Each structure stands twice: as C-alpha cells, then as structure tokens.
Amino acid sequence: MRRKANPNQSYGTGRRKSAIARVWLEPGDGSININGRDFKAYLCRPVLEILVKSPLVALDIDGSYSVRALVKGGGVVGQAGAIKLGIARALVERDENLRKGLRAGGFLTRDARVKERKKYGRKKARRGFQFVKR
C-alpha cells in the first residue's frame, strides 16, 4: 500500500500515448500546477485547458480542489490527456461515489491508441516507398 505524506491528498496516475502523469489532488482554491508551472502557461492552448479541467467540470466541483501534476514523455496533447485521466483516478480514490459519474463521462477509460511501429521495407508504418519506373 502506498504511504501518503498528506492525509488530505489523493493520487492518480494517468497515461496517454507515451506521456505519463502523476497527479495529486487536495481541497483548495482550484489552482492547477503542471511541472511547477501554471497550467495555462504550460499548455498554451484553450482547448487543452478545457480537456484538463473536464473531469472537475463534469462533476461540478471545479474550483474546490487544487491539482499538482508531474508529467513526462510525449507531447503537450498526450500530456493533457494523461493529466485528465490522472485527475479522474484521484477523484475516485478520494470518493468512490464519484466513479459512476466519471465512468458515464468516459473519464476513467484509458485511451490505448499509440503510434504504430515502422515496418521494414516501408518508409513509415504503412506507407511504402514511392515507385519509380526506370
């Protein structure tokens, strides 16, 4: 069993593509920090800000929890998806009754799509080399 440093905190791990997010949630003012920076400065796109906050907005508890996330790997979009899943899992750890609402919204489903590997004899995963008639 994982030992908690703070009994008010709950933890969730999120993954998307090749990004991994470790998310801590505690009652607070609604601030969201990603890798020590404000989430608006880190994500730089309003669509990704909406994506990260979506589990909190769906349960109508936006602004009542402070979120701290450490993310590595992948790009900004994959990291935002990983944080979203991490927040949802931390909410379920905090209160099991929230599971039904989060499951209905699709926030607890891990998006398993990853980039397909390159195959030999091909330029990319599926695209072949251009044919040249000589």
A tleap script that builds the chain and sets N, CA, C and O, in Angstrom:
source leaprc.protein.ff14SB
mol = sequence {
  NMET ARG ARG LYS ALA ASN PRO ASN GLN SER
  TYR GLY THR GLY ARG ARG LYS SER ALA ILE
  ALA ARG VAL TRP LEU GLU PRO GLY ASP GLY
  SER ILE ASN ILE ASN GLY ARG ASP PHE LYS
  ALA TYR LEU CYS ARG PRO VAL LEU GLU ILE
  LEU VAL LYS SER PRO LEU VAL ALA LEU ASP
  ILE ASP GLY SER TYR SER VAL ARG ALA LEU
  VAL LYS GLY GLY GLY VAL VAL GLY GLN ALA
  GLY ALA ILE LYS LEU GLY ILE ALA ARG ALA
  LEU VAL GLU ARG ASP GLU ASN LEU ARG LYS
  GLY LEU ARG ALA GLY GLY PHE LEU THR ARG
  ASP ALA ARG VAL LYS GLU ARG LYS LYS TYR
  GLY ARG LYS LYS ALA ARG ARG GLY PHE GLN
  PHE VAL LYS CARG
}
set mol.1.N position { 0.834 -1.187 0.000 }
set mol.1.CA position { 0.000 0.000 0.000 }
set mol.1.C position { 0.876 1.248 0.000 }
set mol.1.O position { 1.898 1.305 0.684 }
set mol.2.N position { 0.464 2.238 -0.772 }
set mol.2.CA position { 1.209 3.480 -0.889 }
set mol.2.C position { 1.029 4.323 0.360 }
set mol.2.O position { -0.091 4.489 0.844 }
set mol.3.N position { 2.131 4.858 0.889 }
set mol.3.CA position { 2.056 5.686 2.080 }
set mol.3.C position { 1.834 7.135 1.684 }
set mol.3.O position { 2.543 7.651 0.820 }
set mol.4.N position { 0.864 7.803 2.299 }
set mol.4.CA position { 0.549 9.182 1.963 }
set mol.4.C position { 1.340 10.134 2.844 }
set mol.4.O position { 1.456 9.917 4.050 }
set mol.5.N position { 1.885 11.188 2.246 }
set mol.5.CA position { 2.579 12.216 3.004 }
set mol.5.C position { 1.555 13.123 3.680 }
set mol.5.O position { 1.754 13.553 4.816 }
set mol.6.N position { 0.474 13.409 2.988 }
set mol.6.CA position { -0.575 14.283 3.496 }
set mol.6.C position { -1.898 13.528 3.435 }
set mol.6.O position { -2.285 13.070 2.360 }
set mol.7.N position { -2.606 13.386 4.560 }
set mol.7.CA position { -3.857 12.612 4.535 }
set mol.7.C position { -4.966 13.267 3.713 }
set mol.7.O position { -5.927 12.594 3.340 }
set mol.8.N position { -4.854 14.568 3.424 }
set mol.8.CA position { -5.877 15.250 2.607 }
set mol.8.C position { -5.672 15.025 1.119 }
set mol.8.O position { -6.568 15.301 0.321 }
set mol.9.N position { -4.487 14.520 0.731 }
set mol.9.CA position { -4.180 14.340 -0.684 }
set mol.9.C position { -4.690 13.006 -1.192 }
set mol.9.O position { -4.749 12.019 -0.459 }
set mol.10.N position { -5.058 12.999 -2.466 }
set mol.10.CA position { -5.330 11.736 -3.151 }
set mol.10.C position { -4.503 11.746 -4.440 }
set mol.10.O position { -4.190 12.803 -4.988 }
set mol.11.N position { -4.159 10.546 -4.906 }
set mol.11.CA position { -3.207 10.401 -6.003 }
set mol.11.C position { -3.818 9.595 -7.143 }
set mol.11.O position { -4.600 8.673 -6.911 }
set mol.12.N position { -3.460 9.946 -8.370 }
set mol.12.CA position { -3.880 9.179 -9.539 }
set mol.12.C position { -2.812 9.240 -10.620 }
set mol.12.O position { -2.165 10.270 -10.813 }
set mol.13.N position { -2.635 8.127 -11.321 }
set mol.13.CA position { -1.686 8.064 -12.435 }
set mol.13.C position { -2.461 8.041 -13.738 }
set mol.13.O position { -3.421 7.283 -13.881 }
set mol.14.N position { -2.050 8.865 -14.686 }
set mol.14.CA position { -2.696 8.884 -15.993 }
set mol.14.C position { -1.685 8.637 -17.093 }
set mol.14.O position { -0.535 9.066 -16.999 }
set mol.15.N position { -2.115 7.945 -18.139 }
set mol.15.CA position { -1.253 7.693 -19.288 }
set mol.15.C position { -2.019 7.970 -20.576 }
set mol.15.O position { -3.221 7.718 -20.669 }
set mol.16.N position { -1.295 8.498 -21.576 }
set mol.16.CA position { -1.869 8.737 -22.893 }
set mol.16.C position { -0.728 8.793 -23.887 }
set mol.16.O position { 0.231 9.539 -23.684 }
set mol.17.N position { -0.811 8.017 -24.963 }
set mol.17.CA position { 0.282 7.879 -25.923 }
set mol.17.C position { 1.545 7.499 -25.164 }
set mol.17.O position { 1.577 6.436 -24.544 }
set mol.18.N position { 2.588 8.328 -25.189 }
set mol.18.CA position { 3.795 7.977 -24.439 }
set mol.18.C position { 4.002 8.911 -23.245 }
set mol.18.O position { 5.102 8.979 -22.697 }
set mol.19.N position { 2.953 9.630 -22.840 }
set mol.19.CA position { 3.033 10.547 -21.706 }
set mol.19.C position { 2.525 9.872 -20.436 }
set mol.19.O position { 1.555 9.115 -20.466 }
set mol.20.N position { 3.197 10.156 -19.319 }
set mol.20.CA position { 2.792 9.628 -18.019 }
set mol.20.C position { 2.659 10.802 -17.058 }
set mol.20.O position { 3.577 11.611 -16.917 }
set mol.21.N position { 1.496 10.885 -16.394 }
set mol.21.CA position { 1.246 11.969 -15.448 }
set mol.21.C position { 0.992 11.412 -14.058 }
set mol.21.O position { 0.199 10.488 -13.878 }
set mol.22.N position { 1.680 11.992 -13.076 }
set mol.22.CA position { 1.406 11.688 -11.672 }
set mol.22.C position { 0.666 12.887 -11.106 }
set mol.22.O position { 1.177 14.006 -11.140 }
set mol.23.N position { -0.544 12.660 -10.581 }
set mol.23.CA position { -1.433 13.761 -10.192 }
set mol.23.C position { -1.801 13.642 -8.719 }
set mol.23.O position { -2.224 12.583 -8.255 }
set mol.24.N position { -1.633 14.750 -7.987 }
set mol.24.CA position { -2.056 14.833 -6.587 }
set mol.24.C position { -3.181 15.843 -6.492 }
set mol.24.O position { -3.122 16.911 -7.102 }
set mol.25.N position { -4.207 15.504 -5.724 }
set mol.25.CA position { -5.419 16.306 -5.604 }
set mol.25.C position { -5.662 16.567 -4.128 }
set mol.25.O position { -5.576 15.647 -3.314 }
set mol.26.N position { -5.967 17.819 -3.769 }
set mol.26.CA position { -6.308 18.140 -2.388 }
set mol.26.C position { -7.290 19.304 -2.370 }
set mol.26.O position { -7.304 20.107 -3.304 }
set mol.27.N position { -8.107 19.412 -1.331 }
set mol.27.CA position { -9.042 20.531 -1.243 }
set mol.27.C position { -8.275 21.848 -1.292 }
set mol.27.O position { -7.254 22.009 -0.623 }
set mol.28.N position { -8.776 22.785 -2.092 }
set mol.28.CA position { -8.052 24.051 -2.243 }
set mol.28.C position { -8.824 25.057 -3.067 }
set mol.28.O position { -10.051 25.018 -3.153 }
set mol.29.N position { -8.067 25.960 -3.671 }
set mol.29.CA position { -8.652 27.102 -4.379 }
set mol.29.C position { -8.921 26.854 -5.857 }
set mol.29.O position { -9.413 27.752 -6.541 }
set mol.30.N position { -8.617 25.677 -6.367 }
set mol.30.CA position { -8.873 25.364 -7.771 }
set mol.30.C position { -7.682 25.597 -8.675 }
set mol.30.O position { -7.823 25.566 -9.898 }
set mol.31.N position { -6.499 25.832 -8.096 }
set mol.31.CA position { -5.311 26.051 -8.918 }
set mol.31.C position { -4.824 24.713 -9.485 }
set mol.31.O position { -4.949 23.666 -8.850 }
set mol.32.N position { -4.270 24.778 -10.686 }
set mol.32.CA position { -3.717 23.589 -11.338 }
set mol.32.C position { -2.281 23.898 -11.729 }
set mol.32.O position { -2.030 24.809 -12.519 }
set mol.33.N position { -1.327 23.133 -11.171 }
set mol.33.CA position { 0.091 23.282 -11.489 }
set mol.33.C position { 0.584 22.042 -12.210 }
set mol.33.O position { 0.346 20.915 -11.775 }
set mol.34.N position { 1.278 22.267 -13.324 }
set mol.34.CA position { 1.870 21.177 -14.086 }
set mol.34.C position { 3.373 21.416 -14.134 }
set mol.34.O position { 3.823 22.444 -14.641 }
set mol.35.N position { 4.149 20.477 -13.613 }
set mol.35.CA position { 5.609 20.590 -13.554 }
set mol.35.C position { 6.055 21.922 -12.951 }
set mol.35.O position { 7.023 22.524 -13.415 }
set mol.36.N position { 5.350 22.378 -11.920 }
set mol.36.CA position { 5.720 23.605 -11.220 }
set mol.36.C position { 5.279 24.884 -11.901 }
set mol.36.O position { 5.610 25.969 -11.425 }
set mol.37.N position { 4.548 24.795 -12.993 }
set mol.37.CA position { 4.063 25.987 -13.707 }
set mol.37.C position { 2.543 25.997 -13.735 }
set mol.37.O position { 1.905 24.953 -13.602 }
set mol.38.N position { 1.967 27.182 -13.907 }
set mol.38.CA position { 0.515 27.285 -14.045 }
set mol.38.C position { 0.078 26.561 -15.308 }
set mol.38.O position { 0.770 26.623 -16.324 }
set mol.39.N position { -1.062 25.871 -15.261 }
set mol.39.CA position { -1.455 25.026 -16.394 }
set mol.39.C position { -1.743 25.829 -17.651 }
set mol.39.O position { -1.566 25.309 -18.752 }
set mol.40.N position { -2.185 27.089 -17.529 }
set mol.40.CA position { -2.441 27.903 -18.725 }
set mol.40.C position { -1.129 28.263 -19.428 }
set mol.40.O position { -1.067 28.304 -20.656 }
set mol.41.N position { -0.092 28.521 -18.645 }
set mol.41.CA position { 1.218 28.824 -19.231 }
set mol.41.C position { 1.856 27.572 -19.815 }
set mol.41.O position { 2.586 27.652 -20.803 }
set mol.42.N position { 1.589 26.409 -19.210 }
set mol.42.CA position { 2.215 25.167 -19.663 }
set mol.42.C position { 1.558 24.637 -20.936 }
set mol.42.O position { 2.252 24.227 -21.867 }
set mol.43.N position { 0.223 24.644 -20.982 }
set mol.43.CA position { -0.487 24.029 -22.113 }
set mol.43.C position { -0.590 24.956 -23.324 }
set mol.43.O position { -0.540 24.483 -24.459 }
set mol.44.N position { -0.734 26.264 -23.105 }
set mol.44.CA position { -0.729 27.282 -24.172 }
set mol.44.C position { -1.910 27.206 -25.139 }
set mol.44.O position { -1.978 28.013 -26.066 }
set mol.45.N position { -2.832 26.277 -24.958 }
set mol.45.CA position { -3.981 26.176 -25.863 }
set mol.45.C position { -5.262 26.065 -25.041 }
set mol.45.O position { -5.349 25.220 -24.150 }
set mol.46.N position { -6.249 26.898 -25.324 }
set mol.46.CA position { -7.509 26.849 -24.549 }
set mol.46.C position { -8.203 25.489 -24.617 }
set mol.46.O position { -8.842 25.069 -23.652 }
set mol.47.N position { -8.079 24.805 -25.750 }
set mol.47.CA position { -8.732 23.501 -25.907 }
set mol.47.C position { -8.138 22.476 -24.931 }
set mol.47.O position { -8.863 21.635 -24.400 }
set mol.48.N position { -6.837 22.545 -24.697 }
set mol.48.CA position { -6.190 21.624 -23.766 }
set mol.48.C position { -6.512 21.986 -22.315 }
set mol.48.O position { -6.591 21.107 -21.457 }
set mol.49.N position { -6.698 23.289 -22.041 }
set mol.49.CA position { -7.110 23.714 -20.697 }
set mol.49.C position { -8.487 23.146 -20.372 }
set mol.49.O position { -8.724 22.681 -19.257 }
set mol.50.N position { -9.386 23.182 -21.339 }
set mol.50.CA position { -10.735 22.628 -21.160 }
set mol.50.C position { -10.653 21.124 -20.941 }
set mol.50.O position { -11.366 20.577 -20.100 }
set mol.51.N position { -9.773 20.444 -21.706 }
set mol.51.CA position { -9.597 18.993 -21.588 }
set mol.51.C position { -9.127 18.589 -20.194 }
set mol.51.O position { -9.633 17.627 -19.618 }
set mol.52.N position { -8.154 19.329 -19.653 }
set mol.52.CA position { -7.608 19.008 -18.337 }
set mol.52.C position { -8.654 19.218 -17.247 }
set mol.52.O position { -8.731 18.428 -16.306 }
set mol.53.N position { -9.458 20.270 -17.360 }
set mol.53.CA position { -10.449 20.575 -16.323 }
set mol.53.C position { -11.740 19.778 -16.465 }
set mol.53.O position { -12.590 19.826 -15.576 }
set mol.54.N position { -11.902 19.044 -17.567 }
set mol.54.CA position { -13.185 18.398 -17.861 }
set mol.54.C position { -13.709 17.442 -16.786 }
set mol.54.O position { -14.917 17.446 -16.553 }
set mol.55.N position { -12.883 16.614 -16.108 }
set mol.55.CA position { -13.465 15.762 -15.057 }
set mol.55.C position { -14.058 16.570 -13.901 }
set mol.55.O position { -15.088 16.197 -13.340 }
set mol.56.N position { -13.393 17.687 -13.546 }
set mol.56.CA position { -13.888 18.539 -12.462 }
set mol.56.C position { -15.157 19.274 -12.874 }
set mol.56.O position { -16.083 19.418 -12.075 }
set mol.57.N position { -15.200 19.738 -14.119 }
set mol.57.CA position { -16.373 20.463 -14.623 }
set mol.57.C position { -17.573 19.525 -14.743 }
set mol.57.O position { -18.700 19.923 -14.450 }
set mol.58.N position { -17.339 18.287 -15.171 }
set mol.58.CA position { -18.429 17.326 -15.339 }
set mol.58.C position { -19.116 17.014 -14.006 }
set mol.58.O position { -20.325 16.787 -13.966 }
set mol.59.N position { -18.347 17.005 -12.927 }
set mol.59.CA position { -18.913 16.721 -11.602 }
set mol.59.C position { -19.328 17.993 -10.873 }
set mol.59.O position { -19.816 17.931 -9.744 }
set mol.60.N position { -19.134 19.157 -11.518 }
set mol.60.CA position { -19.494 20.462 -10.962 }
set mol.60.C position { -18.746 20.744 -9.657 }
set mol.60.O position { -19.311 21.307 -8.719 }
set mol.61.N position { -17.476 20.350 -9.607 }
set mol.61.CA position { -16.647 20.638 -8.440 }
set mol.61.C position { -15.409 21.434 -8.840 }
set mol.61.O position { -14.397 21.424 -8.138 }
set mol.62.N position { -15.501 22.129 -9.985 }
set mol.62.CA position { -14.392 22.952 -10.455 }
set mol.62.C position { -14.170 24.099 -9.472 }
set mol.62.O position { -15.114 24.804 -9.117 }
set mol.63.N position { -12.939 24.286 -9.038 }
set mol.63.CA position { -12.612 25.361 -8.117 }
set mol.63.C position { -12.551 24.930 -6.665 }
set mol.63.O position { -12.194 25.731 -5.801 }
set mol.64.N position { -12.891 23.682 -6.377 }
set mol.64.CA position { -12.854 23.229 -4.987 }
set mol.64.C position { -11.650 22.343 -4.677 }
set mol.64.O position { -11.431 21.990 -3.518 }
set mol.65.N position { -10.867 21.978 -5.690 }
set mol.65.CA position { -9.681 21.147 -5.483 }
set mol.65.C position { -8.474 21.782 -6.159 }
set mol.65.O position { -8.580 22.344 -7.249 }
set mol.66.N position { -7.336 21.685 -5.501 }
set mol.66.CA position { -6.065 22.095 -6.100 }
set mol.66.C position { -5.391 20.860 -6.683 }
set mol.66.O position { -5.380 19.793 -6.068 }
set mol.67.N position { -4.835 21.019 -7.865 }
set mol.67.CA position { -4.231 19.897 -8.577 }
set mol.67.C position { -2.749 20.198 -8.794 }
set mol.67.O position { -2.379 21.296 -9.210 }
set mol.68.N position { -1.903 19.198 -8.504 }
set mol.68.CA position { -0.477 19.288 -8.776 }
set mol.68.C position { -0.111 18.065 -9.607 }
set mol.68.O position { -0.365 16.932 -9.199 }
set mol.69.N position { 0.490 18.297 -10.778 }
set mol.69.CA position { 0.816 17.191 -11.680 }
set mol.69.C position { 2.276 17.252 -12.098 }
set mol.69.O position { 2.814 18.326 -12.367 }
set mol.70.N position { 2.908 16.083 -12.149 }
set mol.70.CA position { 4.241 15.936 -12.720 }
set mol.70.C position { 4.107 15.048 -13.947 }
set mol.70.O position { 3.669 13.901 -13.856 }
set mol.71.N position { 4.489 15.592 -15.093 }
set mol.71.CA position { 4.287 14.885 -16.360 }
set mol.71.C position { 5.617 14.731 -17.073 }
set mol.71.O position { 6.462 15.625 -17.044 }
set mol.72.N position { 5.793 13.564 -17.725 }
set mol.72.CA position { 6.973 13.382 -18.568 }
set mol.72.C position { 6.605 12.527 -19.768 }
set mol.72.O position { 5.663 11.735 -19.722 }
set mol.73.N position { 7.360 12.698 -20.834 }
set mol.73.CA position { 7.146 11.933 -22.051 }
set mol.73.C position { 6.068 12.522 -22.930 }
set mol.73.O position { 5.195 13.255 -22.466 }
set mol.74.N position { 6.140 12.195 -24.202 }
set mol.74.CA position { 5.114 12.600 -25.149 }
set mol.74.C position { 5.118 14.081 -25.455 }
set mol.74.O position { 6.052 14.808 -25.117 }
set mol.75.N position { 4.038 14.513 -26.109 }
set mol.75.CA position { 3.865 15.919 -26.449 }
set mol.75.C position { 2.824 16.551 -25.546 }
set mol.75.O position { 2.333 15.919 -24.612 }
set mol.76.N position { 2.492 17.791 -25.827 }
set mol.76.CA position { 1.574 18.540 -24.966 }
set mol.76.C position { 0.174 17.935 -24.982 }
set mol.76.O position { -0.477 17.883 -23.939 }
set mol.77.N position { -0.299 17.480 -26.126 }
set mol.77.CA position { -1.654 16.911 -26.222 }
set mol.77.C position { -1.737 15.600 -25.445 }
set mol.77.O position { -2.699 15.375 -24.711 }
set mol.78.N position { -0.743 14.743 -25.601 }
set mol.78.CA position { -0.707 13.491 -24.856 }
set mol.78.C position { -0.600 13.741 -23.359 }
set mol.78.O position { -1.220 13.030 -22.567 }
set mol.79.N position { 0.174 14.737 -22.966 }
set mol.79.CA position { 0.313 15.075 -21.557 }
set mol.79.C position { -0.997 15.579 -20.974 }
set mol.79.O position { -1.337 15.247 -19.839 }
set mol.80.N position { -1.737 16.378 -21.738 }
set mol.80.CA position { -3.036 16.877 -21.268 }
set mol.80.C position { -4.014 15.723 -21.065 }
set mol.80.O position { -4.756 15.706 -20.083 }
set mol.81.N position { -4.022 14.760 -21.984 }
set mol.81.CA position { -4.878 13.583 -21.833 }
set mol.81.C position { -4.493 12.742 -20.628 }
set mol.81.O position { -5.359 12.200 -19.940 }
set mol.82.N position { -3.192 12.634 -20.371 }
set mol.82.CA position { -2.714 11.874 -19.219 }
set mol.82.C position { -3.114 12.551 -17.913 }
set mol.82.O position { -3.486 11.872 -16.956 }
set mol.83.N position { -3.042 13.872 -17.862 }
set mol.83.CA position { -3.444 14.612 -16.666 }
set mol.83.C position { -4.936 14.455 -16.417 }
set mol.83.O position { -5.363 14.311 -15.272 }
set mol.84.N position { -5.735 14.481 -17.490 }
set mol.84.CA position { -7.181 14.293 -17.359 }
set mol.84.C position { -7.502 12.954 -16.702 }
set mol.84.O position { -8.325 12.896 -15.789 }
set mol.85.N position { -6.864 11.884 -17.155 }
set mol.85.CA position { -7.087 10.562 -16.573 }
set mol.85.C position { -6.585 10.503 -15.134 }
set mol.85.O position { -7.222 9.884 -14.282 }
set mol.86.N position { -5.450 11.140 -14.858 }
set mol.86.CA position { -4.913 11.172 -13.504 }
set mol.86.C position { -5.832 11.883 -12.526 }
set mol.86.O position { -6.002 11.433 -11.393 }
set mol.87.N position { -6.431 13.001 -12.959 }
set mol.87.CA position { -7.380 13.732 -12.108 }
set mol.87.C position { -8.598 12.867 -11.814 }
set mol.87.O position { -9.060 12.805 -10.675 }
set mol.88.N position { -9.118 12.197 -12.846 }
set mol.88.CA position { -10.297 11.343 -12.659 }
set mol.88.C position { -10.005 10.211 -11.681 }
set mol.88.O position { -10.833 9.911 -10.821 }
set mol.89.N position { -8.837 9.579 -11.800 }
set mol.89.CA position { -8.488 8.483 -10.892 }
set mol.89.C position { -8.272 8.977 -9.466 }
set mol.89.O position { -8.613 8.280 -8.511 }
set mol.90.N position { -7.706 10.176 -9.316 }
set mol.90.CA position { -7.512 10.737 -7.979 }
set mol.90.C position { -8.857 11.072 -7.325 }
set mol.90.O position { -9.018 10.906 -6.116 }
set mol.91.N position { -9.813 11.540 -8.117 }
set mol.91.CA position { -11.156 11.828 -7.590 }
set mol.91.C position { -11.830 10.555 -7.104 }
set mol.91.O position { -12.499 10.561 -6.070 }
set mol.92.N position { -11.659 9.462 -7.844 }
set mol.92.CA position { -12.263 8.186 -7.440 }
set mol.92.C position { -11.599 7.666 -6.163 }
set mol.92.O position { -12.267 7.105 -5.294 }
set mol.93.N position { -10.269 7.857 -6.055 }
set mol.93.CA position { -9.597 7.432 -4.826 }
set mol.93.C position { -10.104 8.225 -3.625 }
set mol.93.O position { -10.213 7.703 -2.516 }
set mol.94.N position { -10.410 9.494 -3.870 }
set mol.94.CA position { -10.897 10.370 -2.805 }
set mol.94.C position { -12.325 10.006 -2.390 }
set mol.94.O position { -12.632 9.947 -1.199 }
set mol.95.N position { -13.198 9.763 -3.378 }
set mol.95.CA position { -14.602 9.459 -3.093 }
set mol.95.C position { -15.103 8.441 -4.121 }
set mol.95.O position { -15.264 8.765 -5.298 }
set mol.96.N position { -15.344 7.229 -3.674 }
set mol.96.CA position { -15.760 6.131 -4.558 }
set mol.96.C position { -17.120 6.395 -5.213 }
set mol.96.O position { -17.418 5.819 -6.259 }
set mol.97.N position { -17.946 7.258 -4.612 }
set mol.97.CA position { -19.274 7.566 -5.157 }
set mol.97.C position { -19.208 8.364 -6.452 }
set mol.97.O position { -20.192 8.431 -7.188 }
set mol.98.N position { -18.055 8.970 -6.738 }
set mol.98.CA position { -17.899 9.755 -7.968 }
set mol.98.C position { -17.629 8.873 -9.181 }
set mol.98.O position { -17.681 9.345 -10.317 }
set mol.99.N position { -17.339 7.585 -8.944 }
set mol.99.CA position { -16.982 6.675 -10.033 }
set mol.99.C position { -18.061 6.603 -11.114 }
set mol.99.O position { -17.747 6.616 -12.304 }
set mol.100.N position { -19.314 6.527 -10.712 }
set mol.100.CA position { -20.411 6.364 -11.672 }
set mol.100.C position { -20.483 7.541 -12.650 }
set mol.100.O position { -20.626 7.345 -13.857 }
set mol.101.N position { -20.382 8.761 -12.120 }
set mol.101.CA position { -20.431 9.948 -12.973 }
set mol.101.C position { -19.236 10.062 -13.893 }
set mol.101.O position { -19.372 10.458 -15.051 }
set mol.102.N position { -18.058 9.715 -13.379 }
set mol.102.CA position { -16.850 9.779 -14.199 }
set mol.102.C position { -16.844 8.693 -15.269 }
set mol.102.O position { -16.401 8.927 -16.393 }
set mol.103.N position { -17.337 7.500 -14.919 }
set mol.103.CA position { -17.410 6.401 -15.883 }
set mol.103.C position { -18.378 6.758 -17.015 }
set mol.103.O position { -18.095 6.488 -18.182 }
set mol.104.N position { -19.520 7.366 -16.670 }
set mol.104.CA position { -20.513 7.745 -17.681 }
set mol.104.C position { -19.958 8.792 -18.637 }
set mol.104.O position { -20.296 8.792 -19.821 }
set mol.105.N position { -19.109 9.682 -18.135 }
set mol.105.CA position { -18.499 10.701 -18.984 }
set mol.105.C position { -17.308 10.198 -19.773 }
set mol.105.O position { -16.791 10.917 -20.628 }
set mol.106.N position { -16.859 8.979 -19.507 }
set mol.106.CA position { -15.726 8.398 -20.222 }
set mol.106.C position { -14.379 8.862 -19.710 }
set mol.106.O position { -13.381 8.754 -20.422 }
set mol.107.N position { -14.326 9.382 -18.480 }
set mol.107.CA position { -13.077 9.920 -17.949 }
set mol.107.C position { -12.174 8.857 -17.334 }
set mol.107.O position { -10.994 9.122 -17.102 }
set mol.108.N position { -12.689 7.674 -17.069 }
set mol.108.CA position { -11.890 6.621 -16.457 }
set mol.108.C position { -11.362 5.613 -17.475 }
set mol.108.O position { -10.704 4.640 -17.106 }
set mol.109.N position { -11.649 5.844 -18.753 }
set mol.109.CA position { -11.195 4.937 -19.806 }
set mol.109.C position { -9.846 5.409 -20.327 }
set mol.109.O position { -9.704 6.562 -20.734 }
set mol.110.N position { -8.852 4.517 -20.317 }
set mol.110.CA position { -7.534 4.861 -20.813 }
set mol.110.C position { -7.534 4.741 -22.332 }
set mol.110.O position { -7.863 3.687 -22.876 }
set mol.111.N position { -7.167 5.817 -23.012 }
set mol.111.CA position { -7.110 5.815 -24.466 }
set mol.111.C position { -5.833 5.084 -24.887 }
set mol.111.O position { -4.731 5.611 -24.733 }
set mol.112.N position { -5.985 3.875 -25.414 }
set mol.112.CA position { -4.846 2.994 -25.665 }
set mol.112.C position { -4.183 3.224 -27.017 }
set mol.112.O position { -3.253 2.498 -27.369 }
set mol.113.N position { -4.635 4.215 -27.787 }
set mol.113.CA position { -4.049 4.435 -29.105 }
set mol.113.C position { -2.630 4.985 -28.979 }
set mol.113.O position { -2.402 6.008 -28.333 }
set mol.114.N position { -1.693 4.299 -29.598 }
set mol.114.CA position { -0.307 4.753 -29.634 }
set mol.114.C position { 0.179 4.691 -31.077 }
set mol.114.O position { -0.470 4.088 -31.933 }
set mol.115.N position { 1.317 5.313 -31.341 }
set mol.115.CA position { 1.844 5.326 -32.699 }
set mol.115.C position { 2.271 3.920 -33.108 }
set mol.115.O position { 2.906 3.198 -32.340 }
set mol.116.N position { 1.907 3.546 -34.343 }
set mol.116.CA position { 2.251 2.226 -34.867 }
set mol.116.C position { 3.727 2.189 -35.252 }
set mol.116.O position { 4.259 3.164 -35.783 }
set mol.117.N position { 4.387 1.064 -34.985 }
set mol.117.CA position { 5.813 0.963 -35.273 }
set mol.117.C position { 6.084 0.906 -36.773 }
set mol.117.O position { 5.247 0.456 -37.554 }
set mol.118.N position { 7.271 1.373 -37.158 }
set mol.118.CA position { 7.693 1.322 -38.549 }
set mol.118.C position { 8.078 -0.113 -38.900 }
set mol.118.O position { 8.740 -0.797 -38.120 }
set mol.119.N position { 7.656 -0.557 -40.084 }
set mol.119.CA position { 7.995 -1.904 -40.551 }
set mol.119.C position { 9.127 -1.830 -41.574 }
set mol.119.O position { 9.300 -0.820 -42.256 }
set mol.120.N position { 9.891 -2.915 -41.669 }
set mol.120.CA position { 10.976 -2.956 -42.648 }
set mol.120.C position { 10.372 -3.008 -44.046 }
set mol.120.O position { 9.273 -3.531 -44.230 }
set mol.121.N position { 11.076 -2.476 -45.018 }
set mol.121.CA position { 10.586 -2.449 -46.390 }
set mol.121.C position { 9.564 -1.357 -46.628 }
set mol.121.O position { 8.967 -1.289 -47.703 }
set mol.122.N position { 9.356 -0.505 -45.644 }
set mol.122.CA position { 8.380 0.588 -45.742 }
set mol.122.C position { 9.047 1.895 -45.331 }
set mol.122.O position { 10.045 1.898 -44.611 }
set mol.123.N position { 8.485 2.997 -45.797 }
set mol.123.CA position { 9.006 4.308 -45.429 }
set mol.123.C position { 8.579 4.673 -44.013 }
set mol.123.O position { 9.372 5.203 -43.235 }
set mol.124.N position { 7.305 4.383 -43.680 }
set mol.124.CA position { 6.766 4.599 -42.328 }
set mol.124.C position { 6.073 3.306 -41.909 }
set mol.124.O position { 6.469 2.230 -42.357 }
set mol.125.N position { 5.047 3.386 -41.061 }
set mol.125.CA position { 4.390 2.172 -40.591 }
set mol.125.C position { 3.673 1.444 -41.724 }
set mol.125.O position { 3.733 0.219 -41.821 }
set mol.126.N position { 2.989 2.213 -42.584 }
set mol.126.CA position { 2.234 1.578 -43.677 }
set mol.126.C position { 2.591 2.107 -45.052 }
set mol.126.O position { 2.414 1.414 -46.055 }
set mol.127.N position { 3.093 3.335 -45.102 }
set mol.127.CA position { 3.388 3.932 -46.391 }
set mol.127.C position { 4.609 3.275 -47.014 }
set mol.127.O position { 5.661 3.179 -46.382 }
set mol.128.N position { 4.466 2.829 -48.242 }
set mol.128.CA position { 5.585 2.224 -48.957 }
set mol.128.C position { 6.460 3.281 -49.598 }
set mol.128.O position { 6.116 4.463 -49.607 }
set mol.129.N position { 7.594 2.854 -50.136 }
set mol.129.CA position { 8.453 3.778 -50.852 }
set mol.129.C position { 7.805 4.118 -52.187 }
set mol.129.O position { 7.061 3.308 -52.741 }
set mol.130.N position { 8.087 5.328 -52.713 }
set mol.130.CA position { 7.493 5.745 -53.959 }
set mol.130.C position { 8.048 4.906 -55.109 }
set mol.130.O position { 9.255 4.688 -55.215 }
set mol.131.N position { 7.128 4.437 -55.976 }
set mol.131.CA position { 7.520 3.616 -57.127 }
set mol.131.C position { 8.100 4.501 -58.228 }
set mol.131.O position { 7.526 5.531 -58.579 }
set mol.132.N position { 9.231 4.088 -58.760 }
set mol.132.CA position { 9.859 4.825 -59.867 }
set mol.132.C position { 10.054 3.840 -61.025 }
set mol.132.O position { 10.735 2.827 -60.870 }
set mol.133.N position { 9.462 4.136 -62.174 }
set mol.133.CA position { 9.639 3.286 -63.356 }
set mol.133.C position { 10.911 3.735 -64.055 }
set mol.133.O position { 11.034 4.905 -64.417 }
set mol.134.N position { 11.867 2.820 -64.252 }
set mol.134.CA position { 13.157 3.210 -64.851 }
set mol.134.C position { 13.332 2.641 -66.226 }
set mol.134.O position { 14.358 2.873 -66.864 }
savepdb mol mol.pdb
quit
